[in-house]
Amino acid sequence: MDDILDTMISQWYELKPKAIELRKQGFSIRDIEIKLGIPRSTLSGWLKNIKLTKKQRERLKQNWLNALAKARKKAVLWHNAQKTKRIENAQKSARQTLDNLDLTNKAVVELALAMLYMGEGSKKSQETALSNSDPLILKLFLATLKNIYAVQTRNIRCELHLRADQDPETMKHFWAKELNLPLENFRYISIDKRTIGKKTYPHYKGVCAVKCGPVAIQRKLLHLSKLFCEYVSKNYSGV
């Protein structure tokens, strides 16, 4: 009766013996579905009473784990490819914005420095100073100090704030080379004793503080950044 019913309701009935044979060999229902093109719902009815050996069950489990690992690897590759595209789009968009700016206009560069100083610069001390672990940020700071405010190299002082496992002389030479400053400009080095016994990541070179005397530069940068924020918040709020 079951065979007659199967013939009536299933166009894949002639493949039933092959499906059963594959199942007895230890193939998963998914593998049989892909191999024979039979819907899983049909296979589930045909194969529900077939018992698998312990070895076959273990094989199915291992195949499932292998497929899962493969799927995860593909997912990682896909997400990495998508991330690469997003980064490329961001870089392209940033370049387009930069191309619309007149970077030969020192006022534009000075405004950029003012916004940076508002977030990262020293505001309490009576001098112009900025600290960072990223050499590129400090290169921008130094370039503007020299080219816009005519600060001389001899008037620039640097301080290093390091972790306990970092060699002071090695770090001094690193920052001097990165910032193109003489070693004698690095006059003070502090070691954070709280980091004793803790390993530092190789890419981290400590924090360098770049300082110069005129507090007037600090004052102008802070006033400029404040005025710019007020202007934008007032004139762009309704957009």
C-alpha positions as CSV (number, residue, x, y, z in Angstrom):
1,M,0.0,0.0,0.0
2,D,2.9,2.4,0.9
3,D,4.6,1.6,-2.4
4,I,1.4,2.4,-4.3
5,L,0.9,5.6,-2.4
6,D,4.6,6.6,-3.0
7,T,4.0,6.1,-6.8
8,M,1.0,8.3,-6.7
9,I,2.5,11.2,-4.9
10,S,6.2,11.1,-5.8
11,Q,7.7,11.7,-9.2
12,W,11.0,10.7,-7.7
13,Y,9.8,7.2,-6.6
14,E,12.1,5.4,-9.1
15,L,15.0,6.9,-7.3
16,K,13.9,5.6,-3.9
17,P,16.1,2.5,-4.0
18,K,19.2,4.6,-4.8
19,A,18.4,7.0,-2.0
20,I,18.0,4.2,0.5
21,E,21.3,2.6,-0.7
22,L,23.1,5.9,-0.3
23,R,21.7,6.4,3.2
24,K,22.8,2.9,4.2
25,Q,26.3,3.8,3.0
26,G,26.2,6.7,5.5
27,F,25.4,9.7,3.3
28,S,23.5,12.5,4.9
29,I,20.0,13.4,3.8
30,R,21.4,16.8,2.5
31,D,24.0,15.0,0.4
32,I,21.4,12.7,-1.1
33,E,19.1,15.6,-1.7
34,I,21.9,17.4,-3.7
35,K,23.1,14.2,-5.5
36,L,19.6,13.0,-6.6
37,G,17.6,16.2,-6.7
38,I,15.0,14.8,-4.4
39,P,13.2,17.2,-2.0
40,R,14.3,16.8,1.6
41,S,10.7,16.3,2.8
42,T,10.3,13.2,0.5
43,L,13.7,11.8,1.6
44,S,12.8,12.2,5.3
45,G,9.8,10.0,4.8
46,W,11.7,7.4,2.9
47,L,14.7,7.2,5.2
48,K,13.3,7.7,8.6
49,N,13.4,4.0,9.6
50,I,16.9,3.4,8.3
51,K,19.3,2.9,11.2
52,L,22.9,4.0,10.8
53,T,25.9,2.3,12.5
54,K,28.0,4.2,15.1
55,K,30.7,4.6,12.5
56,Q,28.3,6.0,10.0
57,R,27.0,8.5,12.5
58,E,30.5,9.5,13.4
59,R,31.2,10.0,9.7
60,L,28.1,12.1,9.3
61,K,29.1,14.3,12.3
62,Q,32.6,14.8,10.9
63,N,31.3,15.7,7.5
64,W,29.0,18.2,9.1
65,L,31.8,19.7,11.1
66,N,34.0,19.9,7.9
67,A,31.1,21.6,6.0
68,L,30.6,24.0,8.8
69,A,34.3,25.0,8.9
70,K,34.3,25.4,5.1
71,A,31.2,27.6,5.3
72,R,32.7,29.8,8.0
73,K,35.9,30.2,5.9
74,K,33.8,31.3,2.9
75,A,31.9,33.7,5.1
76,V,35.1,35.2,6.4
77,L,36.4,35.6,2.9
78,W,33.2,37.2,1.8
79,H,33.1,39.6,4.7
80,N,36.8,40.5,4.2
81,A,36.0,41.3,0.5
82,Q,33.1,43.4,1.5
83,K,35.2,45.3,4.1
84,T,37.9,45.9,1.4
85,K,35.2,47.4,-0.9
86,R,33.9,49.6,1.9
87,I,37.4,50.8,2.7
88,E,38.1,51.5,-0.9
89,N,34.9,53.5,-1.2
90,A,35.8,55.5,1.9
91,Q,39.2,56.3,0.5
92,K,37.7,57.4,-2.8
93,S,35.2,59.6,-1.1
94,A,37.9,61.1,1.2
95,R,40.0,61.8,-1.9
96,Q,37.1,63.6,-3.6
97,T,36.6,65.8,-0.6
98,L,40.2,66.6,-0.4
99,D,40.4,67.5,-4.1
100,N,37.7,70.1,-3.4
101,L,39.8,71.9,-0.9
102,D,42.5,74.5,-1.6
103,L,45.3,73.1,0.5
104,T,47.6,75.8,-0.7
105,N,45.5,78.2,1.4
106,K,47.1,78.2,4.9
107,A,43.9,79.2,6.5
108,V,42.4,75.8,5.5
109,V,45.4,73.9,7.1
110,E,45.3,76.1,10.2
111,L,41.6,75.3,10.7
112,A,42.4,71.6,10.4
113,L,45.1,72.0,13.1
114,A,42.7,74.0,15.3
115,M,40.1,71.2,15.2
116,L,42.8,68.6,16.0
117,Y,44.1,70.8,18.8
118,M,40.6,71.2,20.2
119,G,40.5,67.4,20.7
120,E,44.1,66.5,21.4
121,G,46.0,69.6,22.4
122,S,47.0,70.8,25.8
123,K,44.6,73.4,27.2
124,K,45.7,74.0,30.7
125,S,49.4,74.6,30.5
126,Q,50.8,78.0,29.4
127,E,52.3,76.6,26.2
128,T,51.3,75.0,22.9
129,A,51.6,71.3,23.2
130,L,50.1,68.1,21.7
131,S,50.6,64.5,22.7
132,N,49.9,61.4,20.6
133,S,51.0,57.9,19.9
134,D,50.6,58.3,16.2
135,P,53.6,59.9,14.5
136,L,51.5,61.1,11.6
137,I,49.4,63.3,13.9
138,L,52.6,64.9,15.3
139,K,54.1,65.4,11.9
140,L,51.0,67.5,11.0
141,F,51.4,69.4,14.2
142,L,55.1,70.1,13.6
143,A,54.5,71.0,9.9
144,T,52.0,73.7,10.8
145,L,54.0,75.0,13.7
146,K,57.0,75.5,11.4
147,N,55.2,76.7,8.2
148,I,52.3,78.8,9.6
149,Y,53.7,80.0,12.9
150,A,57.4,80.0,12.0
151,V,58.4,78.0,15.1
152,Q,62.1,77.1,15.0
153,T,63.3,73.5,15.5
154,R,65.5,74.7,18.4
155,N,62.3,75.9,20.3
156,I,60.6,72.5,20.1
157,R,60.8,70.2,23.1
158,C,59.7,66.6,23.2
159,E,58.7,64.3,26.1
160,L,58.3,60.5,25.9
161,H,55.9,58.6,28.0
162,L,56.8,54.9,27.8
163,R,55.8,51.5,29.3
164,A,58.2,49.7,31.6
165,D,59.4,47.2,29.0
166,Q,60.3,49.8,26.4
167,D,64.0,50.9,26.1
168,P,64.2,54.7,26.4
169,E,67.1,55.1,24.0
170,T,65.5,53.0,21.3
171,M,62.2,54.9,21.6
172,K,64.0,58.2,21.6
173,H,65.8,57.3,18.3
174,F,62.5,56.0,16.8
175,W,60.6,59.3,17.5
176,A,63.6,61.5,16.5
177,K,63.7,59.7,13.1
178,E,59.9,59.8,12.6
179,L,59.5,63.4,13.4
180,N,62.8,64.5,11.8
181,L,64.0,66.2,15.0
182,P,67.4,66.2,16.7
183,L,67.9,63.8,19.7
184,E,68.7,66.8,21.9
185,N,65.1,68.0,21.5
186,F,64.0,64.9,23.6
187,R,64.6,66.2,27.0
188,Y,62.4,64.1,29.3
189,I,61.3,60.5,29.4
190,S,58.8,59.0,31.9
191,I,58.2,55.4,32.6
192,D,54.7,54.1,33.7
193,K,55.5,51.9,36.6
194,R,52.0,50.5,36.5
195,T,53.0,48.6,33.4
196,I,55.8,46.6,35.1
197,G,55.5,42.9,34.2
198,K,53.1,43.6,31.3
199,K,54.1,43.0,27.7
200,T,53.8,45.9,25.2
201,Y,52.6,45.3,21.7
202,P,55.4,45.7,19.1
203,H,53.6,48.4,17.2
204,Y,53.1,50.7,20.2
205,K,56.0,53.1,20.6
206,G,54.7,55.1,23.6
207,V,53.3,58.6,23.6
208,C,55.3,61.6,22.4
209,A,54.4,65.1,23.6
210,V,55.5,67.9,21.3
211,K,55.8,71.3,22.9
212,C,56.7,74.8,22.0
213,G,56.8,78.0,24.0
214,P,54.3,80.5,22.6
215,V,51.0,80.2,24.4
216,A,49.5,82.6,21.9
217,I,49.4,79.8,19.3
218,Q,47.4,77.7,21.7
219,R,45.0,80.5,22.4
220,K,44.4,81.2,18.7
221,L,43.8,77.6,17.9
222,L,41.3,77.1,20.7
223,H,39.4,80.3,19.7
224,L,39.5,79.3,16.0
225,S,38.1,75.9,16.7
226,K,35.4,77.2,19.0
227,L,34.3,79.9,16.5
228,F,34.2,77.3,13.7
229,C,32.1,74.9,15.8
230,E,29.7,77.7,16.7
231,Y,29.4,78.7,13.0
232,V,28.7,75.2,11.8
233,S,26.2,74.4,14.5
234,K,24.3,77.6,13.8
235,N,24.3,77.6,10.0
236,Y,24.1,73.9,9.3
237,S,21.6,72.8,12.0
238,G,18.6,73.3,9.8
239,V,20.0,71.4,6.8
